[in-house]
Amino acid sequence: MRFPSVAGSFYTSSASQLRAEVKGYLEEAARAVAAKERLAIVCPHAGYMYSGATAAYSFASASNLSLPNLTAIIIGPNHTGAGTPISISRDDWKTHLGELRCDTELVDAIVAESKIARRDETAHAQEHSCEVQLPFLQLAAPSARIVCICMAWQDEKSAQDLAKAIFAAAKKTKRSIIVIASSDFTHYESAESARKKDEGAISLLEKMDAVSFESLVDARDLSICGHGPIACALFYSKLAGAKKCELLKYTHSSQVTGEAGEGVAYAALAIS
């Protein structure tokens, strides 16, 4: 069992407060976004006071989260440096809202199909990028099972390899899945500077061009921390027949702090 690592810092450690807060975010987002079946969503992973309302747009946009027998594949970047290049957890995960069961058969199928993914828990032990998505998932998709993946290698080839493995494994196991890519956007810049940098990257995502997106991130050294998970989600979605990637919400931490200086940008996107 993987227990909460960032409760009390990224989000409250009070179960009742956590439930009420996430429920409020989801209800507010549901009034603003159209829900439809999604192949993948992109969600920020900062502290809830900064990015929780934005993340809720992605979850509220996916009508298929309420379907039975759904597995959510959550892919986040590796901030800690621990573990293997592509680390897949085979543990069940616990939050203050309860337990989430791992889809171990799908984990084993992904590892079998991938050239680089490995079963590994050490990368997940102190990593927040998957964990912060779980309370949203528990309220939006209470019956879903999970597969949590941590990407240390975020290059195009690694994203392609993992996307192909997920697609093949889902077909092999006959799973209904949704991919959740966990990422913040430009870090430690003003809202104006961040928006200018992120507009180009988001435009390429809206064009369904993951290759050019990765090239742009590399060429301009963009600080989109989960660009690999985003590229993987888009590569997978195109294999699964996706036609559209849309920006649902874009925000900056300065809108919460009221400070005009450096901050972090967040985007909610949905792929269908």
VENLIN-V373067 format. One record per backbone hydrogen bond with DSSP energy under -0.5 kcal/mol. CO is the residue of the C=O (numbers start at 1). NH is the residue of the N-H. E is the energy in kcal/mol with one decimal. If there is no record, write none. Layout:
# VENLIN-V373067
co:nh:e
CO:NH:E
CO:NH:E
This chain:
# VENLIN-V373067
co:nh:e
1:3:-0.6
2:94:-2.7
6:9:-1.9
6:10:-2.2
6:11:-0.9
10:48:-2.8
11:8:-3.8
13:15:-0.6
14:18:-2.8
15:19:-2.5
16:20:-2.1
17:21:-2.7
18:22:-2.6
19:23:-2.4
20:24:-2.1
21:25:-2.2
22:26:-2.6
23:27:-2.5
24:28:-2.2
25:29:-2.4
26:30:-2.4
27:31:-0.9
28:31:-0.6
29:32:-1.7
29:33:-1.4
36:63:-1.9
39:179:-2.0
40:271:-3.0
41:181:-3.0
42:269:-1.5
43:183:-2.7
47:50:-1.7
47:51:-2.4
48:52:-1.9
48:53:-0.5
51:55:-2.6
52:56:-1.8
53:57:-0.6
54:57:-1.1
54:58:-0.8
55:58:-0.6
55:59:-1.6
56:60:-2.9
57:61:-1.2
58:62:-0.5
59:62:-1.1
61:36:-2.6
61:63:-0.9
62:65:-1.4
63:66:-1.3
64:67:-1.4
67:70:-0.6
69:176:-0.7
70:145:-2.1
71:73:-0.6
71:178:-1.7
72:74:-0.8
72:147:-2.0
73:75:-0.6
73:180:-3.1
74:76:-0.5
74:149:-3.2
75:182:-3.0
76:151:-2.9
77:79:-0.8
85:152:-3.2
85:153:-1.6
86:88:-0.5
86:118:-2.7
87:89:-0.5
87:150:-2.9
88:120:-2.1
92:2:-2.8
93:100:-3.4
95:98:-1.6
98:95:-3.0
100:93:-2.2
101:146:-2.3
102:104:-1.5
103:107:-2.1
104:108:-2.5
105:109:-1.8
106:110:-2.5
107:111:-2.5
108:112:-2.0
109:113:-1.6
110:114:-1.9
116:86:-0.6
118:88:-2.9
121:124:-1.0
121:125:-0.9
122:125:-0.5
128:132:-2.3
130:133:-1.4
130:134:-0.7
131:134:-1.4
131:135:-0.5
133:137:-2.1
134:138:-2.8
135:139:-1.4
136:140:-2.6
137:141:-3.2
141:144:-1.8
145:72:-2.9
146:103:-2.4
147:74:-2.5
147:149:-0.5
148:89:-2.7
149:76:-2.7
149:151:-0.5
150:87:-2.7
150:152:-0.7
151:78:-2.0
152:154:-0.7
155:159:-2.2
156:160:-2.6
157:161:-2.6
158:162:-2.4
159:163:-2.3
160:164:-2.6
161:165:-2.1
162:166:-2.6
163:167:-2.5
164:168:-2.6
165:169:-2.7
166:170:-2.5
167:171:-1.8
168:172:-2.5
169:173:-2.4
170:174:-0.7
170:175:-2.2
175:177:-0.6
176:71:-2.4
178:73:-2.7
179:41:-2.4
179:181:-0.6
180:75:-2.9
180:182:-0.6
181:43:-2.8
181:183:-0.6
182:77:-0.6
184:226:-0.7
186:265:-2.6
189:263:-1.4
190:194:-2.9
191:195:-2.3
192:196:-1.9
193:197:-1.9
194:198:-3.0
195:199:-2.4
196:200:-0.8
197:201:-1.0
198:202:-3.1
199:203:-2.3
200:204:-1.5
201:205:-1.7
202:206:-2.6
203:207:-1.1
204:209:-2.6
205:208:-1.9
206:245:-0.5
208:210:-0.9
209:213:-1.8
210:214:-2.5
211:215:-2.1
212:216:-2.5
213:217:-2.3
214:218:-2.1
215:219:-3.0
216:220:-2.5
217:222:-1.7
223:225:-1.1
224:227:-1.4
226:230:-2.1
227:231:-2.7
228:232:-2.8
229:233:-2.5
230:234:-2.2
231:235:-3.0
232:236:-2.9
233:237:-2.3
234:238:-2.3
235:239:-1.8
236:240:-1.8
237:242:-3.0
238:241:-1.2
244:272:-2.7
246:248:-0.5
246:270:-2.1
249:268:-2.7
251:266:-2.7
252:255:-2.2
253:256:-1.7
253:257:-2.5
254:258:-2.3
263:188:-0.6
263:189:-1.8
264:253:-2.6
265:185:-2.9
266:251:-2.6
267:269:-0.5
268:248:-3.2
268:249:-1.4
269:42:-2.6
270:246:-2.7
271:39:-2.5
271:40:-1.6
